[in-house]
Amino acid sequence: MAAKKTNKKDNTNNFKEFEFKGKTFTYSGRLYPDNKREAGKLTITPMSLTLNDVFTIKGCSFMETKDNMWVAGPSYKSGDEYKDYLYIDKALNEDMNALAGVISDVLESK
């Protein structure tokens, strides 16, 4: 029997890994700086986010402006606006702010 031929994409994306132990979760994941894009004054770096090594959220982004940085969950476009698939409670704000700092440091490192 002949082997099935597939047109697989080259999934050898360069990525950078991070890990951060927050108050609620241990956060880890991968950043894809080669796929970074600009949207006006906003820089968007695709990433995945794993919580406690058991739950992975794909389609996240590290968002950065001149004055701010944050981790955004996956979203979809509805009309002219974007809507989030995830709701992150304010109880995680401190963890998420610290995580954004860790990610920024990882992206700046060589």
C-alpha positions in Angstrom: 0.0 0.0 0.0 1.4 3.4 -0.9 2.0 6.0 1.7 -0.4 8.9 1.8 1.1 12.1 0.5 0.3 15.3 2.4 1.2 18.9 1.9 2.4 19.7 5.4 3.5 23.2 6.2 7.0 23.7 7.6 6.3 24.0 11.3 9.9 24.9 12.3 8.9 28.3 13.6 11.5 29.8 15.8 10.1 30.3 19.3 11.2 31.5 22.7 9.9 29.8 25.8 9.0 31.4 29.1 8.0 30.3 32.6 6.7 32.3 35.5 5.3 31.2 38.9 2.5 33.5 39.8 0.3 33.5 42.9 -2.4 31.4 41.3 -0.8 29.5 38.5 2.5 28.5 37.1 2.5 30.1 33.6 4.6 28.8 30.7 4.4 29.0 27.0 6.0 29.9 23.7 6.5 33.2 22.0 6.8 33.5 18.2 8.7 36.7 17.5 9.3 35.9 13.8 5.5 36.3 13.4 5.3 39.6 15.2 3.2 42.3 13.4 2.5 46.0 13.8 -1.0 47.5 14.0 -0.6 51.2 14.2 1.2 51.9 17.5 0.6 48.3 18.7 3.1 45.5 18.4 1.5 42.0 18.5 3.5 38.9 19.2 1.7 35.6 18.9 2.1 33.2 21.8 0.6 30.2 23.5 0.0 30.1 27.3 0.0 27.0 29.5 -1.4 27.0 33.0 0.1 24.6 35.6 1.5 22.4 32.8 -1.9 21.0 32.1 -4.1 23.5 30.2 -2.8 25.3 27.1 -4.5 28.3 25.5 -3.4 28.8 21.9 -4.1 32.0 19.9 -3.0 34.4 22.7 -0.9 37.5 21.9 1.6 39.6 23.7 0.5 43.2 23.1 2.9 46.1 23.4 2.6 49.9 23.0 5.1 52.6 23.9 3.5 52.9 27.4 1.8 49.5 28.1 2.1 45.8 27.6 -0.3 43.0 28.3 -1.3 39.4 27.5 -4.4 39.1 25.4 -6.4 35.9 25.1 -7.7 34.6 21.8 -10.4 36.7 20.1 -12.6 36.8 17.0 -13.8 39.6 14.8 -17.5 40.4 14.9 -18.4 43.3 12.6 -15.9 46.0 13.2 -14.9 44.9 16.7 -13.0 42.1 18.3 -14.5 39.9 21.0 -12.7 37.7 23.5 -13.1 34.0 23.8 -11.8 34.1 27.4 -12.7 36.2 30.4 -9.8 36.7 32.7 -11.0 37.8 36.2 -9.5 40.9 37.8 -8.2 38.6 40.6 -5.4 37.6 38.2 -4.4 41.2 37.3 -1.3 41.2 39.4 -0.1 37.8 38.0 -0.9 38.9 34.4 1.0 42.2 34.8 4.0 40.4 36.2 3.8 37.8 33.4 3.8 40.6 30.8 7.1 41.9 32.3 8.6 38.4 32.1 7.6 38.0 28.5 9.0 41.4 27.6 12.3 40.4 29.2 12.3 37.2 27.2 11.7 39.0 23.9 14.4 41.5 24.6 17.0 38.7 25.4 19.0 37.1 22.6 
